[in-house]
Amino acid sequence: MSDRGYRRPRPLSPLREHLRDTFWFAPTMGFVCVFVLWLAASAVDEEIVAVLQREEAYDELGSLISFVQDAKTIVTTISSAMMTFIGVVFSISLVAVQMASGQLTPRVVRIFVRSRISKLTLTVFLATFLFSLLVLTSYESEADPRLVVSVPLLQSMLTLVLVGLSLLLFVVYVSATLRLMQVGPVVDRIARDSFRVLGRMPRGPGGPEGLGPETGRVVHEGRAGVLRDVNTARLVRAARRQDVVLRLIPRIGDFVVPGTPVLAVHGGAVPPRSRLRYSVSVGVERTLHQDLAFGLRQLSDIALRALSTSVNDPTTAVQCLDRSIQFLAAVVHLPLGTVHHRDRSGRVRLVQEGPGWESLVDLAFEEIRWCVAGSPQVSRRLLAGLDDLLLLAPEERKQPLVRHRALLVQAVERAVPVAADREFALLPDRQGIG
């Protein structure tokens, strides 16, 4: 078996990806950072007052008190208006996301959830609101420079800085949200995410030959759901300690139910349950963390919706085909299929089944091909893409492409009775109908 391209898994990778799928982690960390910042700024403000009082610079201290009293009006206005501003901004954004999911596919909502600019904007907005409330607690009613304890000078300045940062992020956030409503940026984002998954995934051809007889199985005991990802580092470590080889039975993206086997053990006893805990993650929907085929699934969904009679937008389907062909061209020479994960000594400890070349080609073209008979723009683009892939593919990978091309030609010939129209629909064109 060849392990060209193998990269050892990082233990924190699943946790990091799961946190990226949440919308609460970034604001929570923002609250913690804001509270620490406020404590530090309060200490600095108290030290400034103490220094001025020791030097008996009461006139300068009185000027600072007058300045922060004027700034208090601004801070009060910020604290009262910020939550209203947050509610309006994100209400509009949710409407935009809903429109995008209805026009393209509901799975584009995950792009909004995982968007760093969305999380950063919400975090800064909420941090500004919380910081302004904390600053208001630092204002004192005492105006005598000799008796005052704290003058929130630095705190007031930091509040203004956070407001300025919020306004800047608001402009960037609106621009990013508007891009989410456009087809081109969405399919480009899906393609870039797919290439990112491809770049960090270990790859290697071959099957589970030489693993020895199966000596046990581990069943799924959690909730039913989609197999989102596998903590390969934890499974490799457990298999090494038990001196066995583990084989993942379902593929990433499969739906698993309690009681069904998820791991097969070869060469020894089943590892203790405690060592396998949290090694398999099941969720309500697929993610792109380890799912190489999910990007093509999303592109196909968008194209199928665009080709439906209710939408009838073949140009969108052509844009999806562009990215699907781009992805297939990138993997046409790569080893696909079974992945062998190794321990530090180089021994195979985990065998994981991945999508093969034929399954990726079918996912990209099969359903779309069923819908293109009445759309010459899409049939011409699909033919051009298949021809391009046939030029790139090695001999052993041409058969699925040849099959799809032949079936596409047959479908168009059956659906289009006029010879001239058939000839036009079967003319390869990279722009569909340029």
Salt bridges, closest charged atoms under 4 A:
ASP3 OD2 - ARG342 NH2 2.65
GLU17 OE1 - ARG114 NH2 2.84
ASP21 OD1 - ARG114 NH1 2.85
ASP21 OD2 - ARG228 NH2 2.80
GLU47 OE2 - ARG54 NH2 3.73
ASP188 OD2 - ARG192 NE 2.98
ASP188 OD1 - ARG323 NH2 3.26
ASP193 OD2 - ARG189 NE 3.41
ASP193 OD1 - ARG196 NH1 2.65
GLU214 OE2 - ARG217 NE 2.60
GLU214 OE1 - ARG247 NH2 3.04
GLU221 OE2 - ARG273 NH2 3.34
ASP229 OD2 - HIS18 NE2 2.90
ASP229 OD2 - HIS289 ND1 3.01
ASP243 OD1 - ARG347 NH1 3.38
ASP243 OD1 - ARG349 NH1 3.26
ASP291 OD2 - ARG286 NE 2.73
ASP301 OD2 - ARG107 NE 3.03
ASP301 OD1 - ARG297 NH2 2.95
ASP322 OD1 - ARG381 NE 2.56
ASP343 OD2 - ARG349 NE 2.94
ASP362 OD1 - ARG403 NH2 2.68
ASP362 OD1 - HIS404 NE2 2.74
GLU366 OE2 - ARG369 NH2 2.68
GLU366 OE1 - HIS404 ND1 3.84
GLU367 OE1 - ARG297 NH2 2.54
ASP387 OD1 - ARG405 NE 2.67
ASP388 OD1 - ARG430 NH2 2.78
GLU395 OE1 - LYS398 NZ 3.70
ASP429 OD2 - ARG380 NH2 3.03
